[in-house]
Amino acid sequence: MENPDTPWLREYEGRSPKPFTQPPSPAAVFFLKFLESKGARTAGATLADIGCGSGRDSVFFARNGFEVHAIDRDSSVTEGLDMHSVRVHCHSAMDAWLFEDAFFDFAIDVLCYGQEQDAEGKRFYRRELKRTLKPGGYYLLCVPAPPPASPGAAAIRIAKEFSGFTAAASEESDDAGKRVLSIVLQAKAI
């Protein structure tokens, strides 16, 4: 069995990440357009970029007026993000999140959650997300796209997995040659 860290490590092996020179992911662009279409207040809004990697989406949202908190377990890939008004938090998304309850207005996760193999780790992640995202806040989850015949089924399965959230929008796109499914979930108001 492959070490669960192996795909993640291969992704960054031998690269010198430069988030300020990389375009944002299509998922991040989709999410910003979604928020704008809903009339969401984004200037100064708090946003968690969970599993931020090199931070290309963190920088994109910071440049668009968000207060961004980038979360990744590897400080070597997040180096330099603070120069782009991004607050970096070096810890795994599967560990306790060091934020107050209802701290974030929005959260994004581009291909982090789907890499976690441990069911308990995923349950913990979902609990921390619910705890730290404000009621009514939006969460973007981006996962590898399912086969062409089943994107709706995948969105329904994910919405069920994230109880306490309702599905608000979804889109498939291509990101560096990989098909991805982006799903916007909204935290239910208390």
Buried (B, 14 or more C-beta within 10 A) or exposed (E): EEEEEEEBEEEBEEEEBEBBEBEBBBBBBBBBEBBEEEEBEBEEBBBBBBBBBBBBBBBBBBBBEBBBBBBBBBEEBBBBBEEBBBBBBEEBBBEEBEBEEBBBBBBBBBBBBBBBEEEEBBEBBBEBBBBBBBEEBBBBBBBEBBEEEEBEEBBBEBBEBBEBBEBBBBBBBEBEEEBBBBBBBBBEEE
